[in-house]
Every structure is written in C-alpha cells, then in structure tokens.
Amino acid sequence: MGSGNKKGKAIDMGNYVAKDREQAAYVWCIHNNIFIAPKAKSATEWYICITSNGKTTQSPLSYERIDIWKEIYKFYTYYYDKYSGVKVVKEVQPRKFVKEEPVKQKEKPTINTLF
C-alpha cells in the first residue's frame, strides 16, 4: 500500500504541540461526536472541516502550515467552552517582580569660576 501521494513527496503540515486545555477540548469533542479535520486545498494550504451531528461544514478560509493546527485547536476549544458545561476560569499567571535598586545619579562636576 502506498501513502496515497502519487508524486512521492511528503506534505509538511508542520508540528504543533497542543496545550493541556486544548488537548482536553480535543478529547471532549471526539467523545461528543464533534470532529474537526484539515482538508487539502493544495500542497501548502488546507481548509478546516467540522462534522457535528452528521453535518459537515467547511471553512471559507484556507490556512498554511502550523496555522492550520492552531485554528483547529481554537475550534475544539470553542465547542468545548460552548457545549461542555464547564465553567471557564481565566488562568492568571503570577508575575515576577524584581526589586529594582535606585539608580545612582552621577554627580556633575562643578566648575569654579571667578569673576
């Protein structure tokens, strides 16, 4: 069996590592029969197809490598937030404050002149 690509070239869609929240949204969507997948427009651009309740919708925009995965996970997160019933609390990262030392001003030299 071949790869399905007659020219033998590998198509590079880039790599993207999903965040924990995106991964949780992905799993929830799959378990709830919401499927989101790329559909090739060309070797360098893809549409997004969303299948939910047996109905498939295709995005009007196409996306390039790596961007396609970011957009797919945005859709997973959207459906998760909308339908899961899980209340989303915005994560706040603590800030690191650095105590700044006061900047010492250099003394300007004084010129003594006699008049």
Backbone as JSON Lines, residues from 0, in Angstrom:
{"i":0,"aa":"M","n":[0.84,-1.18,0.0],"ca":[0.0,0.0,0.0],"c":[0.88,1.23,0.0]}
{"i":1,"aa":"G","n":[0.48,2.19,-0.78],"ca":[1.22,3.45,-0.84],"c":[0.66,4.46,0.13]}
{"i":2,"aa":"S","n":[1.29,5.61,0.16],"ca":[0.86,6.66,1.08],"c":[-0.3,7.46,0.52]}
{"i":3,"aa":"G","n":[-0.66,7.2,-0.73],"ca":[-1.75,7.96,-1.33],"c":[-1.26,9.17,-2.09]}
{"i":4,"aa":"N","n":[0.02,9.49,-1.96],"ca":[0.62,10.62,-2.65],"c":[1.37,10.07,-3.85]}
{"i":5,"aa":"K","n":[0.83,10.26,-5.05],"ca":[1.38,9.66,-6.25],"c":[2.76,10.19,-6.61]}
{"i":6,"aa":"K","n":[3.03,11.44,-6.3],"ca":[4.32,12.04,-6.66],"c":[5.43,11.61,-5.7]}
{"i":7,"aa":"G","n":[5.08,11.04,-4.6],"ca":[6.08,10.57,-3.66],"c":[6.61,11.64,-2.73]}
{"i":8,"aa":"K","n":[6.12,12.86,-2.84],"ca":[6.56,13.94,-1.95],"c":[5.76,13.89,-0.66]}
{"i":9,"aa":"A","n":[6.45,14.12,0.43],"ca":[5.76,14.2,1.71],"c":[5.2,15.61,1.87]}
{"i":10,"aa":"I","n":[4.0,15.71,2.37],"ca":[3.37,17.01,2.59],"c":[3.64,17.4,4.04]}
{"i":11,"aa":"D","n":[4.22,18.57,4.23],"ca":[4.59,19.04,5.55],"c":[3.55,20.01,6.07]}
{"i":12,"aa":"M","n":[2.78,19.57,7.07],"ca":[1.77,20.43,7.67],"c":[2.31,21.11,8.93]}
{"i":13,"aa":"G","n":[3.57,20.88,9.24],"ca":[4.17,21.49,10.41],"c":[3.85,20.72,11.66]}
{"i":14,"aa":"N","n":[4.51,21.09,12.72],"ca":[4.29,20.46,14.03],"c":[3.71,21.49,14.98]}
{"i":15,"aa":"Y","n":[2.77,21.04,15.79],"ca":[2.18,21.91,16.8],"c":[1.9,21.06,18.03]}
{"i":16,"aa":"V","n":[2.33,21.53,19.18],"ca":[2.07,20.82,20.42],"c":[0.91,21.52,21.13]}
{"i":17,"aa":"A","n":[-0.17,20.79,21.31],"ca":[-1.36,21.36,21.94],"c":[-1.12,21.57,23.43]}
{"i":18,"aa":"K","n":[-1.68,22.67,23.93],"ca":[-1.62,22.96,25.36],"c":[-2.58,22.0,26.08]}
{"i":19,"aa":"D","n":[-2.45,21.89,27.4],"ca":[-3.28,20.96,28.17],"c":[-4.77,21.23,27.96]}
{"i":20,"aa":"R","n":[-5.15,22.49,27.98],"ca":[-6.56,22.86,27.79],"c":[-7.04,22.49,26.4]}
{"i":21,"aa":"E","n":[-6.21,22.7,25.38],"ca":[-6.57,22.34,24.02],"c":[-6.71,20.83,23.87]}
{"i":22,"aa":"Q","n":[-5.83,20.1,24.52],"ca":[-5.9,18.64,24.48],"c":[-7.17,18.13,25.15]}
{"i":23,"aa":"A","n":[-7.54,18.75,26.27],"ca":[-8.78,18.36,26.95],"c":[-10.0,18.67,26.07]}
{"i":24,"aa":"A","n":[-9.98,19.79,25.38],"ca":[-11.07,20.15,24.48],"c":[-11.16,19.17,23.32]}
{"i":25,"aa":"Y","n":[-10.01,18.76,22.79],"ca":[-9.96,17.79,21.69],"c":[-10.61,16.47,22.12]}
{"i":26,"aa":"V","n":[-10.21,15.96,23.28],"ca":[-10.75,14.69,23.78],"c":[-12.25,14.8,24.01]}
{"i":27,"aa":"W","n":[-12.7,15.91,24.6],"ca":[-14.12,16.1,24.86],"c":[-14.9,16.11,23.54]}
{"i":28,"aa":"C","n":[-14.39,16.83,22.54],"ca":[-15.09,16.9,21.25],"c":[-15.2,15.52,20.6]}
{"i":29,"aa":"I","n":[-14.13,14.75,20.6],"ca":[-14.17,13.42,19.99],"c":[-15.19,12.54,20.71]}
{"i":30,"aa":"H","n":[-15.22,12.59,22.04],"ca":[-16.18,11.79,22.81],"c":[-17.62,12.25,22.59]}
{"i":31,"aa":"N","n":[-17.8,13.48,22.12],"ca":[-19.14,14.01,21.88],"c":[-19.45,14.16,20.4]}
{"i":32,"aa":"N","n":[-18.76,13.38,19.59],"ca":[-19.0,13.3,18.14],"c":[-18.88,14.65,17.42]}
{"i":33,"aa":"I","n":[-17.91,15.43,17.81],"ca":[-17.56,16.66,17.09],"c":[-16.16,16.43,16.55]}
{"i":34,"aa":"F","n":[-16.07,16.37,15.22],"ca":[-14.8,16.03,14.57],"c":[-14.34,17.23,13.74]}
{"i":35,"aa":"I","n":[-13.09,17.62,13.92],"ca":[-12.53,18.75,13.22],"c":[-11.24,18.27,12.54]}
{"i":36,"aa":"A","n":[-11.15,18.48,11.23],"ca":[-10.01,17.94,10.49],"c":[-9.61,18.87,9.34]}
{"i":37,"aa":"P","n":[-8.35,18.8,8.94],"ca":[-7.92,19.58,7.76],"c":[-8.32,18.89,6.47]}
{"i":38,"aa":"K","n":[-8.59,19.68,5.45],"ca":[-8.9,19.16,4.11],"c":[-8.01,19.93,3.14]}
{"i":39,"aa":"A","n":[-7.26,19.23,2.32],"ca":[-6.27,19.87,1.45],"c":[-6.92,20.73,0.38]}
{"i":40,"aa":"K","n":[-6.42,21.95,0.26],"ca":[-6.75,22.84,-0.85],"c":[-5.64,22.71,-1.89]}
{"i":41,"aa":"S","n":[-4.41,22.67,-1.4],"ca":[-3.22,22.45,-2.23],"c":[-2.18,21.79,-1.34]}
{"i":42,"aa":"A","n":[-0.96,21.68,-1.82],"ca":[0.09,21.06,-1.02],"c":[0.55,21.95,0.13]}
{"i":43,"aa":"T","n":[0.15,23.23,0.11],"ca":[0.6,24.16,1.15],"c":[-0.54,24.85,1.88]}
{"i":44,"aa":"E","n":[-1.78,24.57,1.52],"ca":[-2.93,25.2,2.16],"c":[-4.03,24.17,2.43]}
{"i":45,"aa":"W","n":[-4.76,24.41,3.54],"ca":[-5.82,23.5,3.94],"c":[-7.04,24.26,4.43]}
{"i":46,"aa":"Y","n":[-8.21,23.64,4.23],"ca":[-9.46,24.12,4.81],"c":[-9.68,23.37,6.11]}
{"i":47,"aa":"I","n":[-10.6,23.86,6.92],"ca":[-10.99,23.14,8.13],"c":[-12.4,22.62,7.93]}
{"i":48,"aa":"C","n":[-12.59,21.32,8.16],"ca":[-13.91,20.7,8.06],"c":[-14.36,20.29,9.47]}
{"i":49,"aa":"I","n":[-15.58,20.7,9.81],"ca":[-16.15,20.39,11.12],"c":[-17.38,19.52,10.9]}
{"i":50,"aa":"T","n":[-17.39,18.34,11.53],"ca":[-18.53,17.44,11.44],"c":[-19.15,17.31,12.83]}
{"i":51,"aa":"S","n":[-20.42,17.69,12.92],"ca":[-21.16,17.61,14.18],"c":[-22.59,17.21,13.87]}
{"i":52,"aa":"N","n":[-23.09,16.24,14.59],"ca":[-24.45,15.73,14.37],"c":[-24.68,15.31,12.92]}
{"i":53,"aa":"G","n":[-23.67,14.73,12.3],"ca":[-23.8,14.24,10.93],"c":[-23.73,15.31,9.86]}
{"i":54,"aa":"K","n":[-23.57,16.57,10.24],"ca":[-23.49,17.67,9.28],"c":[-22.05,18.17,9.21]}
{"i":55,"aa":"T","n":[-21.51,18.29,7.99],"ca":[-20.14,18.76,7.8],"c":[-20.14,20.16,7.21]}
{"i":56,"aa":"T","n":[-19.32,21.01,7.8],"ca":[-19.16,22.39,7.36],"c":[-17.69,22.63,7.06]}
{"i":57,"aa":"Q","n":[-17.42,23.35,5.98],"ca":[-16.04,23.66,5.6],"c":[-15.79,25.15,5.78]}
{"i":58,"aa":"S","n":[-14.63,25.49,6.28],"ca":[-14.29,26.9,6.48],"c":[-14.12,27.6,5.13]}
{"i":59,"aa":"P","n":[-14.52,28.86,5.04],"ca":[-14.33,29.59,3.79],"c":[-12.87,29.99,3.57]}
{"i":60,"aa":"L","n":[-12.12,30.08,4.66],"ca":[-10.71,30.46,4.58],"c":[-9.83,29.23,4.53]}
{"i":61,"aa":"S","n":[-8.66,29.37,3.94],"ca":[-7.68,28.29,3.97],"c":[-6.51,28.76,4.82]}
{"i":62,"aa":"Y","n":[-5.78,27.79,5.35],"ca":[-4.71,28.08,6.29],"c":[-3.43,27.39,5.84]}
{"i":63,"aa":"E","n":[-2.3,27.99,6.18],"ca":[-1.0,27.43,5.83],"c":[-0.5,26.55,6.96]}
{"i":64,"aa":"R","n":[0.67,25.95,6.73],"ca":[1.24,25.01,7.71],"c":[1.36,25.66,9.08]}
{"i":65,"aa":"I","n":[1.25,24.9,10.08],"ca":[1.26,25.24,11.51],"c":[0.03,26.06,11.88]}
{"i":66,"aa":"D","n":[-0.33,27.09,11.09],"ca":[-1.54,27.87,11.37],"c":[-2.78,26.98,11.34]}
{"i":67,"aa":"I","n":[-2.78,25.97,10.49],"ca":[-3.93,25.07,10.4],"c":[-4.18,24.39,11.75]}
{"i":68,"aa":"W","n":[-3.12,23.96,12.42],"ca":[-3.28,23.27,13.7],"c":[-3.74,24.23,14.79]}
{"i":69,"aa":"K","n":[-3.23,25.44,14.79],"ca":[-3.66,26.43,15.78],"c":[-5.15,26.71,15.63]}
{"i":70,"aa":"E","n":[-5.61,26.86,14.39],"ca":[-7.03,27.13,14.14],"c":[-7.91,25.94,14.5]}
{"i":71,"aa":"I","n":[-7.44,24.73,14.2],"ca":[-8.22,23.54,14.55],"c":[-8.41,23.47,16.06]}
{"i":72,"aa":"Y","n":[-7.35,23.71,16.81],"ca":[-7.48,23.67,18.27],"c":[-8.3,24.83,18.81]}
{"i":73,"aa":"K","n":[-8.34,25.95,18.12],"ca":[-9.24,27.05,18.52],"c":[-10.69,26.6,18.39]}
{"i":74,"aa":"F","n":[-10.99,25.86,17.31],"ca":[-12.35,25.35,17.13],"c":[-12.69,24.31,18.2]}
{"i":75,"aa":"Y","n":[-11.76,23.4,18.49],"ca":[-12.0,22.43,19.55],"c":[-12.33,23.15,20.86]}
{"i":76,"aa":"T","n":[-11.53,24.17,21.19],"ca":[-11.74,24.92,22.43],"c":[-13.07,25.66,22.41]}
{"i":77,"aa":"Y","n":[-13.43,26.21,21.25],"ca":[-14.72,26.92,21.12],"c":[-15.88,25.98,21.44]}
{"i":78,"aa":"Y","n":[-15.9,24.81,20.81],"ca":[-17.0,23.87,21.04],"c":[-17.0,23.34,22.47]}
{"i":79,"aa":"Y","n":[-15.84,23.12,23.02],"ca":[-15.73,22.67,24.4],"c":[-16.31,23.71,25.35]}
{"i":80,"aa":"D","n":[-15.91,24.98,25.16],"ca":[-16.42,26.05,26.02],"c":[-17.93,26.24,25.87]}
{"i":81,"aa":"K","n":[-18.41,26.1,24.65],"ca":[-19.83,26.36,24.39],"c":[-20.74,25.24,24.9]}
{"i":82,"aa":"Y","n":[-20.35,23.99,24.73],"ca":[-21.27,22.89,24.98],"c":[-20.93,21.99,26.17]}
{"i":83,"aa":"S","n":[-19.75,22.1,26.72],"ca":[-19.36,21.13,27.77],"c":[-20.0,21.42,29.12]}
{"i":84,"aa":"G","n":[-20.41,22.65,29.35],"ca":[-20.97,23.0,30.64],"c":[-19.92,23.27,31.69]}
{"i":85,"aa":"V","n":[-18.66,23.22,31.3],"ca":[-17.57,23.51,32.22],"c":[-17.37,25.01,32.25]}
{"i":86,"aa":"K","n":[-17.39,25.56,33.45],"ca":[-17.18,27.0,33.58],"c":[-15.7,27.29,33.39]}
{"i":87,"aa":"V","n":[-15.42,28.21,32.5],"ca":[-14.04,28.55,32.19],"c":[-13.58,29.7,33.08]}
{"i":88,"aa":"V","n":[-12.52,29.46,33.78],"ca":[-11.91,30.5,34.6],"c":[-10.6,30.87,33.95]}
{"i":89,"aa":"K","n":[-10.45,32.15,33.68],"ca":[-9.23,32.58,33.01],"c":[-8.03,32.32,33.92]}
{"i":90,"aa":"E","n":[-7.04,31.66,33.34],"ca":[-5.84,31.37,34.1],"c":[-4.99,32.63,34.19]}
{"i":91,"aa":"V","n":[-4.57,32.92,35.39],"ca":[-3.73,34.09,35.6],"c":[-2.37,33.61,36.06]}
{"i":92,"aa":"Q","n":[-1.38,34.0,35.33],"ca":[-0.02,33.63,35.69],"c":[0.53,34.65,36.67]}
{"i":93,"aa":"P","n":[1.13,34.2,37.75],"ca":[1.7,35.17,38.69],"c":[2.87,35.91,38.04]}
{"i":94,"aa":"R","n":[2.94,37.17,38.36],"ca":[4.02,37.98,37.81],"c":[5.2,37.92,38.76]}
{"i":95,"aa":"K","n":[6.34,37.98,38.19],"ca":[7.55,38.02,38.99],"c":[8.01,39.47,39.05]}
{"i":96,"aa":"F","n":[8.06,39.97,40.26],"ca":[8.52,41.34,40.43],"c":[9.96,41.31,40.91]}
{"i":97,"aa":"V","n":[10.72,42.14,40.31],"ca":[12.12,42.26,40.69],"c":[12.28,43.6,41.38]}
{"i":98,"aa":"K","n":[12.83,43.53,42.58],"ca":[13.04,44.76,43.31],"c":[14.18,45.51,42.63]}
{"i":99,"aa":"E","n":[13.85,46.68,42.18],"ca":[14.85,47.47,41.48],"c":[15.6,48.35,42.47]}
{"i":100,"aa":"E","n":[16.87,48.35,42.3],"ca":[17.7,49.23,43.1],"c":[17.61,50.64,42.5]}
{"i":101,"aa":"P","n":[17.57,51.66,43.36],"ca":[17.54,53.01,42.81],"c":[18.82,53.29,42.03]}
{"i":102,"aa":"V","n":[18.64,53.93,40.93],"ca":[19.77,54.26,40.08],"c":[20.5,55.45,40.7]}
{"i":103,"aa":"K","n":[21.79,55.27,40.9],"ca":[22.59,56.35,41.48],"c":[22.93,57.34,40.37]}
{"i":104,"aa":"Q","n":[22.64,58.57,40.64],"ca":[22.94,59.63,39.68],"c":[24.4,60.02,39.86]}
{"i":105,"aa":"K","n":[25.06,60.14,38.76],"ca":[26.44,60.61,38.83],"c":[26.42,62.1,39.13]}
{"i":106,"aa":"E","n":[27.29,62.49,40.0],"ca":[27.36,63.9,40.33],"c":[28.05,64.63,39.18]}
{"i":107,"aa":"K","n":[27.46,65.75,38.82],"ca":[28.06,66.54,37.76],"c":[29.22,67.33,38.36]}
{"i":108,"aa":"P","n":[30.3,67.36,37.65],"ca":[31.42,68.13,38.18],"c":[31.09,69.62,38.18]}
{"i":109,"aa":"T","n":[31.5,70.27,39.22],"ca":[31.25,71.69,39.31],"c":[32.5,72.45,38.88]}
{"i":110,"aa":"I","n":[32.25,73.49,38.2],"ca":[33.36,74.31,37.71],"c":[33.32,75.61,38.52]}
{"i":111,"aa":"N","n":[34.41,75.9,39.18],"ca":[34.52,77.14,39.93],"c":[35.14,78.2,39.01]}
{"i":112,"aa":"T","n":[34.41,79.21,38.82],"ca":[34.95,80.33,38.01],"c":[34.94,81.57,38.85]}
{"i":113,"aa":"L","n":[35.89,82.38,38.67],"ca":[35.97,83.63,39.39],"c":[35.66,84.77,38.44]}
{"i":114,"aa":"F","n":[34.85,85.66,38.88],"ca":[34.52,86.83,38.05],"c":[35.13,88.05,38.59]}
